[in-house]
Amino acid sequence: MILFEVRHDSLLIDINFISKRITEKSFNFGNLYACDPAINFDRIKDIQLYSDNQYNNSFSANSNLVSIVNFHYNKNEKGMPLKDNIGNLSVISFNYLKITVPPSQKSLHTFTISIAFENNKILTKKLQPIFIK
């Protein structure tokens, strides 16, 4: 397995509801991982993002990082806080998630994202391990 190292503000988590996949992207390395679960989506009820390691002093291992995540329509625009907008999102509301705060030190993180929909379907994906600095 090839492990990549990126700055926290260079990692994008691509949520593609049309092709039904979650992909990690970096401005420097392109696609790192993809999946394609086959479910139909509706409005988003909840989003959770966890790391298997301590992210910083405020977020221990397996803490929900959603309060330090922005969502973006495209990778060049300024994002909006995810925690303040979860109830207003639908499958066409955003394309990318981006962590806004650096970790306390360079470390290996395996992120798990879980997206719950109003139709009670849940999309959960464990992403490829990546070094974040």
HELIX and SHEET records of a PDB file:
HELIX    1   1 HIS A    8  SER A   10  5                                   3    
HELIX    2   2 VAL A   66  ILE A   68  5                                   3    
HELIX    3   3 ILE A   86  ASN A   88  5                                   3    
SHEET    1   A 3 GLU A   5  VAL A   6  0                                        
SHEET    2   A 3 ILE A 130  ILE A 132  1                                        
SHEET    3   A 3 SER A 107  HIS A 109 -1                                        
SHEET    1   B 6 GLY A  30  TYR A  33  0                                        
SHEET    2   B 6 ARG A  21  SER A  26 -1                                        
SHEET    3   B 6 LEU A  11  ASN A  16 -1                                        
SHEET    4   B 6 TYR A  96  ILE A  99 -1                                        
SHEET    5   B 6 VAL A  69  HIS A  72 -1                                        
SHEET    6   B 6 MET A  80  PRO A  81 -1                                        
SHEET    1   C 3 ILE A  44  SER A  51  0                                        
SHEET    2   C 3 PHE A 111  PHE A 117 -1                                        
SHEET    3   C 3 ILE A 122  LYS A 126 -1                                        
END                                                                             
